[in-house]
Every structure is written in C-alpha cells, then in structure tokens.
Amino acid sequence: MDNIPESEDKVSSQSTEGRPKIDYNGILSSITEGIFALDQQGLCVYCNLASLRMLGYSSEKEFLGKKLHSLLHFAHPDGRSYPVDECKILHASTSGIHISVNDEVFWRADGIPIPVSYSCYPQLVDGKLTGTVITFSDLSEQKLQQKKLESSEAKYRNIFKNANTGIIYVNEYGYTVSANQSFLSLIQFSLAELQMMHYSEFTNKEDFETEVLLRREMKEGKREEYKIEKRYRRKDGRIIWVSSCVSAFREQLSHPLFYVAVVHDITDRKEYEQKLLNSNNTKDKFFSIIAHDLRNPVGSLKIMSDLLNQDLQKGNISGVTEIAGIMDKQIGNTLSLLNDLLEWSRAQTENIAFSPTPVNVRDIFSERSDFLMIQAGNKNITIEYDTDSDLMVYADRQMLNTIMRNLITNAIKFSYEKSIIFLHAEERVGWVLISITDRGIGIPKVLLEKLFLPDSKFSTYGTKNESGTGLGLLLCKEFVERHGGRIWAESEEGQGTKLLFTLPIYRKN
C-alpha cells in the first residue's frame, strides 16, 4: 500500500530519469467514483475527493486510521443494525476475496443513507494480502430515475387496465399480445382465447383486407398510425362497429415490433346513422308515393269534372248520374289512400301513440267482420272465424284494428265471388298466432318474397279490378313489429293466400 499517498495535499510527482512526472493524486482526485484503500487490518489509509463529497465529509482525516464499518456501513437500508461480523467489506479485506455489491447503503456524515454499488479489490504482493481497494458509486439518481420509471410504468399499467376505452396489442404477425378488460368486455373473448387467434378471425373480412394495406404502409415506414372504422365479430356472433386508432412500436427504423390499437365502440352511432339513412329513404319513398299514387286519381277527377260540366251543359242527366257515381267511388279510393298515407307516415316517424292493453281476439274478429260485411257482401264473400273465446293479446287496440282491417280488406280484394275468408287465432308459447286465409288468386313466388319490403311497394288489381295503395301491408308490418311480433305470408298462385302475424299473449294471472 506504500504506492498510495496518505494525503491528497501531498503530490506524488516522483519520476524516473527520462520519464515525465505522473500526478497520481491528481488522477485519483479527478475520478468521479469514490475510492477507499484499507490496510490488511481493515483500517482506512486513503480516500479520494469523490468519496468525501458523496459522503458529506470535509477531510480525509475523518477516515484515516479508522474502520469503515463503524463510519458508513453500520446499518442496513431499513435502519436495522448491520453486525460487524456480517460486514462484506470487512470480510473481503481480511479474506482477499473480490466482491461486488449493489443493494446496500453507505451512511453519510449527516445520517442520511445513500444507495451504493461497491466493489472490493484485494491487493496482493507475492501472493500475500497487503490491503484492499474499495470503489463505490452513488446510486441515488439512478434509484430515483428507476423509481420514477416504475411509477410511470405502474401508472401506465393502471391506465391500461382500468381505461374505459378498449386497448389491444398485436404482434407483427397479427396475434394478440395483450388486451385490457374494456377490450375483452367489448369482444367477449378471454385474453387466453384472443392470444390463440389471429386478429383476422374476429375482424370483418372486408375490413381486414383494408387493414392489410394500411399495415403494409406502416411496415414500409409510410405512416406511423392510421384510423379505421371497422367491424368485429364478438364471441356470441354479434357484429359490432368500432373506431380503431392503430400505432406502430418499432426500434429505431426497424419494422414494427407490435401494434397497439385504441378501440371505441361506435355500434350505437352506426345504427343511428343507418336509421337516419332508412328515414331519408322512407321520406324519398313517401314523396314518390304521393307523386305517383295521388297524381293519377286527382288527374282522373279533373277529367271527370270536365265531362260532368259538359253533360250538365247538354242537360244529359243520365250522364251526370253515371259520372257522379264514378267520381264518388274515385273520391272514396283517394280518401282511403290519404288515410293510409297518413297512418303510414306517422308510423315511420313514430308519432303514433303506442298504448297496449289486454284485448280479446274473438271480439276483434267479430268487430272487423261486421265492419267489412258490406264490402265483402258486394262480392258475396263470407267471413268466418274460429278462436277460443278467452284468448287475449296484449296489444294497442287501434293498431290491431288497423292491421285486421287492412289484411281482411286485402283478402276480400283478391278473393273470388262466393268464396270464404277464414280468421283463426291460436296460442304459440307466449305469443298468439293470427291468420287470415282466402281462396283467391294467390301471390306469385317472386312477389311473395318482397311483399313486406319498404323498397318493393307494389299494388295489383283485385278480382273485380279493385285498386289499392300498396301501403296497407307496409303499415301492418310497422304495427306488428311495434308489438315485437312478426308478419309473413304463405301463398300458392291460383290457390289462395294465408297472411299470418304474431302478437304477445296476455294472461290474467
């Protein structure tokens, strides 16, 4: 240990002849690591300026000739006593073993511990231990940064875990690395299930093909992120819409290591947009109906009005009577059209009050049959019905009247003279199935499939050239679906038609 000076105030500047002088003390003083030198008894014989600064001492004299353990190594980080016989520094200085430690503290002069990393290097001369050199670094800043990093990571993990927005990590091959609970709740797969799936397995095919192109651009460095509205297939098979913002994580300029997508459920918005689109289509259709279906009867009335004036001027009373009868019938048809248009448009805008109450089905059959008796009698058609006297539905009575009026009128229109229309109702597991059957001309199969489609409104003439608006069945569909039921038709051309619909059953208990 003779080559280490006792004080940094003394400059070791000895030199051999012909060689430049080397300032060893200056070198040791410029080192930022702390340095202690111990003799073979473990007493301090040297310390550099860095060690004094880090430990808050003003002079090396406070260390020289003393054991380091009692000055700076006497307690563990948590304040527990550090027994001298367990001291790693003392053990290294007496055994000649090299050690490195990075989980202990040195205690400063002001009683504050600092985390350190230290190493003990045995000094041997001719194989004999002559002392130990100890180097150490203050890890306070490193520990502080590590704690900040851990805190930041904890905050990130907490945000990732508890965010209301779905977050999913996908590797460069398209397989799930991780996903937060919000995403799992959205997609209804477990994390273990997702990690076994390629993301194409729960992404709509068209949207997946679009994303392949976007990710290719991302992989080529042409973009760092992209946004897309896409469809997911949930575990229960339901299709949902999401807005996905995807970013790439890469090392420097390399290919992306993985992708992170922040996902928002926009299903409600998409359904509203579709509803708005349907509403606009309905509005366009409504104006089309008005333009087409009202123009013809009004035009006919104008022609007949001119003919009526001519007959009046000529005094042709029989002609006036005939034209007046035709005009009366035409006005009746036009009024019926206007009523259907009004009810249908109100149904489209949901302005019709929906007030379901218990309704006896047999009573409705009786009322509607009596109401349409004259219309049916004009073709010698008989209306018969069969149902239990106590069978009840939970329905809006006014809507049910409208449904039955339209369906029975439709059956009369397409029935042959002297035929029978049969009304029937029966219970079907929580529902009542109601049917109206005629033995009329039937409906071609190509038209049967489009019978209740809003975009396929059509009207054909009845067996006595009765005209119609084509809106009656659409109105029935609107009202039935308002009750949660469904409506459909069974028909064979030339054999007749059965119109069926369901309504919720009502039980008194």
C-alpha positions as CSV (number, residue, x, y, z in Angstrom):
1,M,0.0,0.0,0.0
2,D,3.1,2.3,0.0
3,N,2.3,3.5,-3.5
4,I,-0.9,5.2,-2.3
5,P,-0.3,8.6,-0.7
6,E,-1.6,9.4,2.8
7,S,-3.0,12.8,1.8
8,E,-4.2,14.4,-1.4
9,D,-2.4,17.6,-0.2
10,K,0.9,15.8,-1.0
11,V,1.5,15.5,-4.6
12,S,3.2,12.3,-5.7
13,S,5.3,13.5,-8.6
14,Q,8.2,11.3,-8.5
15,S,9.6,10.2,-11.8
16,T,12.3,8.1,-13.1
17,E,15.1,9.5,-15.1
18,G,14.0,10.3,-18.7
19,R,10.3,9.9,-18.0
20,P,7.6,12.6,-17.4
21,K,6.3,13.0,-13.9
22,I,2.9,11.4,-13.2
23,D,0.5,13.1,-10.8
24,Y,-1.2,10.0,-9.3
25,N,-3.1,12.0,-6.7
26,G,-4.5,14.3,-9.4
27,I,-5.7,11.3,-11.3
28,L,-7.4,9.7,-8.3
29,S,-8.9,13.1,-7.4
30,S,-10.4,13.5,-10.8
31,I,-12.2,10.2,-10.7
32,T,-16.0,10.5,-10.0
33,E,-16.2,7.2,-8.2
34,G,-15.4,7.1,-4.5
35,I,-12.2,5.2,-3.6
36,F,-11.0,3.9,-0.3
37,A,-7.8,2.0,0.5
38,L,-7.6,-0.3,3.5
39,D,-4.6,-2.0,5.0
40,Q,-4.5,-5.6,6.0
41,Q,-6.1,-4.8,9.3
42,G,-9.0,-3.1,7.6
43,L,-8.1,0.4,8.6
44,C,-8.5,3.2,6.1
45,V,-5.3,4.6,4.7
46,Y,-6.6,6.6,1.7
47,C,-9.8,8.2,0.4
48,N,-10.3,10.4,-2.7
49,L,-12.2,13.7,-3.0
50,A,-15.2,12.0,-4.7
51,S,-15.8,9.8,-1.6
52,L,-15.7,12.8,0.7
53,R,-18.2,14.7,-1.5
54,M,-20.6,11.8,-1.8
55,L,-20.5,11.1,2.0
56,G,-20.6,14.7,3.2
57,Y,-17.1,14.8,4.9
58,S,-14.7,17.7,4.7
59,S,-11.4,15.9,5.2
60,E,-9.8,12.5,4.7
61,K,-8.6,12.7,8.3
62,E,-12.1,11.7,9.4
63,F,-11.5,8.3,7.8
64,L,-7.7,7.7,8.0
65,G,-6.8,5.0,10.5
66,K,-10.4,4.1,11.2
67,K,-12.6,1.1,10.2
68,L,-15.2,2.0,7.6
69,H,-17.8,-0.2,9.0
70,S,-18.4,1.9,12.1
71,L,-18.5,5.1,10.0
72,L,-20.6,4.3,7.0
73,H,-21.6,0.7,6.9
74,F,-23.2,0.1,10.3
75,A,-26.8,-0.3,9.3
76,H,-29.0,-1.8,6.6
77,P,-31.2,0.3,4.2
78,D,-34.2,-0.2,6.5
79,G,-32.2,1.0,9.6
80,R,-31.6,-2.4,11.1
81,S,-28.1,-2.8,12.7
82,Y,-25.5,-4.3,10.4
83,P,-23.4,-6.6,12.6
84,V,-19.7,-6.2,12.0
85,D,-19.2,-9.9,11.7
86,E,-21.5,-9.9,8.7
87,C,-19.8,-6.9,7.0
88,K,-19.0,-7.8,3.5
89,I,-16.3,-5.1,3.2
90,L,-14.5,-6.4,6.3
91,H,-14.8,-9.9,5.1
92,A,-13.3,-9.0,1.7
93,S,-10.5,-7.0,3.3
94,T,-9.4,-9.9,5.5
95,S,-10.0,-12.8,3.2
96,G,-8.6,-11.4,-0.1
97,I,-11.8,-12.2,-2.0
98,H,-13.1,-9.9,-4.7
99,I,-16.8,-8.9,-4.3
100,S,-19.3,-6.6,-5.9
101,V,-22.5,-5.4,-4.2
102,N,-25.3,-3.1,-5.4
103,D,-28.1,-3.5,-2.9
104,E,-26.6,-1.8,0.2
105,V,-26.2,1.7,1.5
106,F,-23.4,3.9,2.9
107,W,-24.4,6.3,5.6
108,R,-23.4,10.0,5.1
109,A,-22.0,12.2,7.8
110,D,-25.4,13.8,8.2
111,G,-27.1,10.4,9.0
112,I,-28.7,10.1,5.6
113,P,-28.2,6.7,3.8
114,I,-27.4,6.7,0.1
115,P,-27.8,3.6,-2.1
116,V,-24.4,2.5,-3.5
117,S,-22.8,0.0,-5.7
118,Y,-19.4,-1.0,-4.5
119,S,-16.6,-3.5,-5.3
120,C,-13.7,-4.7,-3.2
121,Y,-10.4,-5.5,-4.9
122,P,-7.7,-7.4,-2.8
123,Q,-4.1,-6.1,-3.1
124,L,-1.6,-9.0,-3.2
125,V,2.2,-8.8,-3.1
126,D,4.0,-12.1,-3.7
127,G,0.7,-13.8,-3.0
128,K,0.3,-12.1,0.3
129,L,-2.7,-9.9,1.1
130,T,-1.4,-6.4,1.8
131,G,-4.8,-4.5,1.7
132,T,-8.0,-3.8,-0.2
133,V,-9.1,-1.1,-2.6
134,I,-12.8,-0.2,-2.5
135,T,-14.6,1.7,-5.3
136,F,-18.2,2.8,-5.0
137,S,-20.8,4.9,-6.8
138,D,-23.8,6.8,-5.5
139,L,-26.9,5.2,-7.0
140,S,-29.3,7.9,-5.6
141,E,-30.0,9.4,-9.0
142,Q,-30.2,6.0,-10.7
143,K,-32.6,4.8,-8.0
144,L,-34.7,7.9,-8.3
145,Q,-35.0,7.5,-12.0
146,Q,-35.7,3.8,-11.6
147,K,-38.5,4.7,-9.1
148,K,-39.9,7.3,-11.5
149,L,-39.8,4.7,-14.2
150,E,-41.5,2.2,-12.1
151,S,-44.1,4.7,-11.0
152,S,-44.6,5.7,-14.6
153,E,-45.0,2.0,-15.6
154,A,-47.4,1.5,-12.7
155,K,-49.5,4.4,-13.9
156,Y,-49.4,3.1,-17.4
157,R,-50.4,-0.4,-16.3
158,N,-53.2,1.1,-14.2
159,I,-54.4,3.2,-17.2
160,F,-54.2,0.2,-19.5
161,K,-56.0,-2.0,-17.0
162,N,-58.8,0.4,-16.0
163,A,-59.3,2.5,-19.1
164,N,-62.9,2.7,-20.3
165,T,-61.5,2.5,-23.8
166,G,-60.5,-0.8,-25.3
167,I,-56.8,-1.3,-25.9
168,I,-55.2,-4.3,-27.7
169,Y,-51.6,-5.1,-28.5
170,V,-50.9,-7.3,-31.6
171,N,-47.5,-8.5,-32.7
172,E,-46.1,-8.1,-36.2
173,Y,-47.6,-11.4,-37.2
174,G,-51.2,-10.4,-36.2
175,Y,-51.5,-12.3,-33.0
176,T,-52.7,-10.8,-29.7
177,V,-50.0,-10.0,-27.1
178,S,-52.3,-8.3,-24.6
179,A,-55.6,-6.6,-24.2
180,N,-57.2,-4.7,-21.4
181,Q,-60.5,-5.5,-19.7
182,S,-62.5,-3.0,-21.6
183,F,-61.5,-4.6,-24.9
184,L,-62.2,-8.1,-23.5
185,S,-65.7,-7.0,-22.4
186,L,-66.3,-5.5,-25.8
187,I,-65.3,-8.5,-27.8
188,Q,-66.4,-11.1,-25.2
189,F,-63.4,-13.3,-25.7
190,S,-61.0,-14.1,-22.8
191,L,-57.4,-13.0,-23.1
192,A,-56.2,-16.6,-23.4
193,E,-58.7,-17.1,-26.3
194,L,-57.6,-14.0,-28.1
195,Q,-53.9,-14.9,-27.8
196,M,-54.7,-18.1,-29.7
197,M,-56.4,-16.2,-32.5
198,H,-55.2,-14.2,-35.5
199,Y,-56.9,-10.8,-35.5
200,S,-58.4,-11.7,-38.8
201,E,-60.5,-14.3,-37.0
202,F,-62.6,-11.6,-35.2
203,T,-62.3,-8.9,-37.8
204,N,-64.8,-8.5,-40.7
205,K,-63.2,-9.8,-43.9
206,E,-63.6,-6.6,-45.9
207,D,-62.2,-4.5,-43.1
208,F,-59.3,-6.9,-42.6
209,E,-58.3,-6.6,-46.3
210,T,-58.3,-2.8,-45.9
211,E,-56.1,-3.1,-42.8
212,V,-53.6,-5.3,-44.5
213,L,-52.9,-2.4,-46.9
214,L,-52.7,0.1,-44.1
215,R,-50.3,-2.0,-42.1
216,R,-48.2,-2.6,-45.2
217,E,-47.8,1.1,-45.5
218,M,-46.9,1.3,-41.8
219,K,-44.4,-1.5,-42.1
220,E,-42.8,0.3,-45.0
221,G,-42.5,3.5,-42.9
222,K,-45.0,5.4,-45.0
223,R,-47.2,6.1,-41.9
224,E,-46.9,5.8,-38.2
225,E,-50.6,5.4,-37.4
226,Y,-54.0,5.0,-39.1
227,K,-57.6,5.3,-38.1
228,I,-60.3,3.0,-39.4
229,E,-64.0,2.3,-38.7
230,K,-64.3,-1.5,-38.8
231,R,-66.5,-4.4,-37.7
232,Y,-65.6,-7.0,-35.1
233,R,-67.3,-10.4,-34.6
234,R,-67.9,-11.0,-30.9
235,K,-67.8,-14.4,-29.3
236,D,-71.6,-14.6,-29.4
237,G,-71.6,-13.9,-33.1
238,R,-72.9,-10.4,-33.0
239,I,-71.3,-7.9,-35.3
240,I,-70.2,-4.6,-33.7
241,W,-68.8,-1.4,-35.1
242,V,-65.6,0.1,-33.6
243,S,-63.4,3.1,-34.3
244,S,-59.8,1.9,-34.1
245,C,-56.7,4.1,-33.9
246,V,-53.6,2.0,-34.6
247,S,-50.0,3.0,-33.8
248,A,-46.7,1.1,-34.5
249,F,-43.9,0.5,-32.0
250,R,-40.6,-0.1,-33.5
251,E,-36.9,0.0,-32.6
252,Q,-35.4,3.0,-34.4
253,L,-36.0,2.5,-38.1
254,S,-36.7,-1.3,-38.0
255,H,-40.0,-3.0,-38.8
256,P,-42.8,-2.6,-36.2
257,L,-42.3,-4.9,-33.3
258,F,-46.0,-4.7,-32.4
259,Y,-49.1,-2.6,-33.0
260,V,-51.3,-1.0,-30.4
261,A,-55.0,-0.2,-31.2
262,V,-57.2,2.1,-29.1
263,V,-60.7,1.0,-29.8
264,H,-64.1,2.7,-29.2
265,D,-67.5,1.1,-29.6
266,I,-69.5,3.0,-32.2
267,T,-72.2,0.5,-32.8
268,D,-74.9,2.8,-31.5
269,R,-73.7,5.6,-33.7
270,K,-73.6,3.3,-36.8
271,E,-77.1,2.0,-36.0
272,Y,-78.4,5.6,-35.7
273,E,-76.7,6.5,-39.0
274,Q,-78.4,3.5,-40.6
275,K,-81.7,4.5,-39.1
276,L,-81.3,8.1,-40.4
277,L,-80.4,6.7,-43.8
278,N,-83.5,4.5,-43.7
279,S,-85.5,7.5,-42.6
280,N,-84.3,9.5,-45.6
281,N,-85.1,6.6,-47.9
282,T,-88.6,6.4,-46.4
283,K,-89.0,10.2,-46.9
284,D,-88.0,9.8,-50.5
285,K,-90.3,6.9,-50.9
286,F,-93.1,8.8,-49.3
287,F,-92.8,11.7,-51.7
288,S,-92.6,9.2,-54.6
289,I,-95.8,7.6,-53.4
290,I,-97.5,10.9,-53.2
291,A,-96.3,12.0,-56.6
292,H,-97.3,8.7,-58.2
293,D,-100.4,7.4,-56.4
294,L,-102.1,10.8,-55.8
295,R,-101.5,12.2,-59.3
296,N,-103.5,9.5,-61.1
297,P,-106.7,9.7,-59.1
298,V,-106.6,13.5,-58.9
299,G,-106.0,13.6,-62.7
300,S,-108.9,11.3,-63.2
301,L,-111.2,13.5,-61.1
302,K,-110.1,16.5,-63.2
303,I,-111.1,14.7,-66.4
304,M,-114.4,13.5,-65.0
305,S,-115.1,17.0,-63.7
306,D,-114.7,18.3,-67.3
307,L,-117.1,15.6,-68.6
308,L,-119.6,16.4,-65.8
309,N,-119.6,20.1,-66.9
310,Q,-120.2,19.0,-70.5
311,D,-123.1,16.8,-69.6
312,L,-124.6,19.5,-67.4
313,Q,-124.4,22.0,-70.2
314,K,-126.1,19.4,-72.5
315,G,-128.7,18.5,-69.9
316,N,-127.6,14.9,-70.0
317,I,-128.9,13.8,-66.6
318,S,-128.1,10.1,-67.0
319,G,-124.5,11.0,-67.9
320,V,-124.2,13.3,-64.9
321,T,-125.5,10.5,-62.6
322,E,-123.1,8.0,-64.1
323,I,-120.1,10.3,-63.8
324,A,-121.1,11.4,-60.3
325,G,-121.1,7.7,-59.2
326,I,-117.7,7.2,-60.7
327,M,-116.4,10.3,-59.1
328,D,-117.8,9.3,-55.7
329,K,-116.0,5.9,-56.0
330,Q,-112.8,7.6,-57.1
331,I,-113.0,10.1,-54.2
332,G,-113.5,7.2,-51.8
333,N,-110.4,5.5,-53.1
334,T,-108.4,8.7,-52.9
335,L,-109.6,9.3,-49.3
336,S,-108.6,5.7,-48.4
337,L,-105.2,6.4,-50.0
338,L,-104.8,9.6,-47.9
339,N,-105.7,7.8,-44.7
340,D,-103.2,5.0,-45.4
341,L,-100.5,7.6,-46.3
342,L,-101.2,9.5,-43.1
343,E,-101.1,6.4,-40.8
344,W,-98.0,5.0,-42.6
345,S,-96.1,8.3,-42.4
346,R,-97.0,8.7,-38.7
347,A,-95.8,5.2,-38.1
348,Q,-92.5,6.0,-39.8
349,T,-91.9,9.0,-37.6
350,E,-93.1,7.1,-34.5
351,N,-95.7,9.8,-33.9
352,I,-98.4,7.2,-33.3
353,A,-99.0,6.6,-29.6
354,F,-98.4,3.0,-28.6
355,S,-100.8,2.0,-25.7
356,P,-101.1,-1.8,-25.4
357,T,-103.9,-3.2,-23.3
358,P,-105.5,-6.6,-22.9
359,V,-107.6,-7.3,-26.0
360,N,-109.9,-10.2,-26.6
361,V,-109.1,-11.7,-30.1
362,R,-112.6,-13.0,-30.7
363,D,-114.0,-9.6,-30.1
364,I,-111.7,-8.1,-32.7
365,F,-112.6,-10.8,-35.2
366,S,-116.3,-10.0,-34.7
367,E,-115.9,-6.3,-34.9
368,R,-113.8,-6.3,-38.1
369,S,-116.1,-8.9,-39.8
370,D,-119.1,-6.7,-39.1
371,F,-117.3,-3.6,-40.2
372,L,-116.3,-5.1,-43.5
373,M,-119.6,-7.0,-44.1
374,I,-120.9,-4.7,-46.8
375,Q,-117.5,-4.7,-48.7
376,A,-117.4,-8.5,-48.5
377,G,-121.1,-8.7,-49.4
378,N,-120.5,-6.8,-52.7
379,K,-118.7,-10.0,-53.8
380,N,-120.9,-12.4,-51.9
381,I,-117.9,-13.3,-49.7
382,T,-118.4,-14.9,-46.3
383,I,-116.1,-14.1,-43.4
384,E,-115.8,-16.8,-40.8
385,Y,-113.6,-17.0,-37.7
386,D,-112.6,-19.6,-35.1
387,T,-110.7,-19.0,-31.8
388,D,-111.1,-19.5,-28.1
389,S,-113.5,-17.0,-26.5
390,D,-111.0,-16.2,-23.8
391,L,-107.8,-15.9,-25.9
392,M,-106.2,-12.5,-25.2
393,V,-103.4,-10.5,-26.7
394,Y,-101.5,-7.6,-25.1
395,A,-101.8,-5.0,-27.9
396,D,-102.7,-1.5,-28.9
397,R,-106.4,-1.9,-29.9
398,Q,-106.4,0.8,-32.5
399,M,-103.3,-0.6,-34.2
400,L,-104.8,-4.1,-34.1
401,N,-108.0,-2.8,-35.7
402,T,-105.9,-1.2,-38.5
403,I,-104.0,-4.5,-39.0
404,M,-107.1,-6.6,-39.2
405,R,-108.9,-4.0,-41.5
406,N,-106.0,-4.0,-44.0
407,L,-105.5,-7.7,-44.0
408,I,-109.2,-8.6,-44.4
409,T,-109.7,-5.9,-47.0
410,N,-106.7,-7.3,-48.8
411,A,-108.2,-10.8,-48.7
412,I,-111.6,-9.5,-50.0
413,K,-109.8,-7.7,-52.8
414,F,-108.1,-10.9,-54.1
415,S,-110.9,-13.4,-53.4
416,Y,-113.3,-14.7,-56.0
417,E,-117.0,-14.1,-55.6
418,K,-118.9,-16.5,-53.3
419,S,-115.8,-17.6,-51.6
420,I,-114.9,-17.8,-47.8
421,I,-112.3,-15.8,-45.8
422,F,-111.3,-17.6,-42.6
423,L,-109.9,-15.9,-39.5
424,H,-108.1,-18.0,-37.0
425,A,-106.0,-17.5,-33.8
426,E,-104.1,-19.9,-31.5
427,E,-101.6,-19.8,-28.7
428,R,-97.9,-20.3,-29.5
429,V,-95.6,-20.3,-26.4
430,G,-96.1,-16.8,-25.1
431,W,-97.5,-15.5,-28.4
432,V,-100.8,-15.6,-30.3
433,L,-100.6,-16.6,-33.9
434,I,-103.3,-14.9,-36.0
435,S,-104.0,-15.9,-39.6
436,I,-106.3,-14.6,-42.4
437,T,-106.8,-17.2,-45.2
438,D,-108.5,-16.7,-48.5
439,R,-109.1,-18.9,-51.6
440,G,-108.3,-16.2,-54.1
441,I,-105.8,-15.7,-56.9
442,G,-102.7,-16.2,-54.7
443,I,-99.4,-14.4,-55.0
444,P,-96.6,-15.2,-57.4
445,K,-93.5,-16.5,-55.6
446,V,-91.3,-13.7,-56.9
447,L,-93.6,-11.1,-55.3
448,L,-94.2,-13.1,-52.1
449,E,-90.6,-12.6,-51.1
450,K,-90.9,-8.8,-51.5
451,L,-94.4,-8.4,-50.0
452,F,-93.4,-6.6,-46.8
453,L,-90.2,-4.8,-48.1
454,P,-90.5,-1.0,-47.9
455,D,-88.4,-0.6,-51.1
456,S,-90.7,-3.0,-53.0
457,K,-94.1,-1.4,-52.6
458,F,-96.4,-2.7,-55.3
459,S,-100.2,-2.9,-55.9
460,T,-102.1,-5.2,-58.2
461,Y,-105.7,-5.2,-59.2
462,G,-108.2,-7.4,-57.4
463,T,-110.6,-10.0,-58.9
464,K,-113.1,-7.2,-59.7
465,N,-110.4,-4.7,-60.7
466,E,-110.2,-3.2,-57.3
467,S,-107.2,-0.8,-56.9
468,G,-105.1,-0.3,-53.9
469,T,-102.3,1.9,-52.5
470,G,-99.8,-0.8,-51.7
471,L,-99.3,0.8,-48.3
472,G,-101.6,-1.4,-46.3
473,L,-99.2,-4.3,-45.8
474,L,-96.3,-2.0,-45.0
475,L,-98.5,-0.4,-42.4
476,C,-99.4,-3.8,-40.9
477,K,-95.7,-4.7,-40.8
478,E,-94.9,-1.4,-38.9
479,F,-97.6,-2.0,-36.4
480,V,-96.9,-5.7,-35.8
481,E,-93.2,-5.0,-35.3
482,R,-94.1,-2.2,-32.8
483,H,-95.6,-5.0,-30.7
484,G,-92.4,-7.1,-31.0
485,G,-94.1,-9.6,-33.3
486,R,-93.6,-10.6,-36.9
487,I,-95.7,-10.9,-40.1
488,W,-95.4,-13.1,-43.1
489,A,-97.4,-14.7,-45.9
490,E,-97.8,-18.2,-47.3
491,S,-99.3,-18.4,-50.8
492,E,-99.5,-20.5,-53.9
493,E,-100.5,-18.9,-57.1
494,G,-104.1,-19.8,-58.1
495,Q,-104.8,-21.5,-54.7
496,G,-105.1,-18.5,-52.3
497,T,-103.1,-16.8,-49.6
498,K,-102.6,-17.0,-45.8
499,L,-101.4,-13.9,-44.0
500,L,-100.0,-14.6,-40.6
501,F,-98.7,-12.4,-37.7
502,T,-97.9,-12.8,-34.0
503,L,-98.7,-10.7,-31.0
504,P,-97.8,-11.1,-27.3
505,I,-100.2,-13.2,-25.4
506,Y,-102.0,-11.8,-22.3
507,R,-102.7,-13.9,-19.2
508,K,-104.8,-12.6,-16.4
509,N,-102.7,-14.2,-13.7
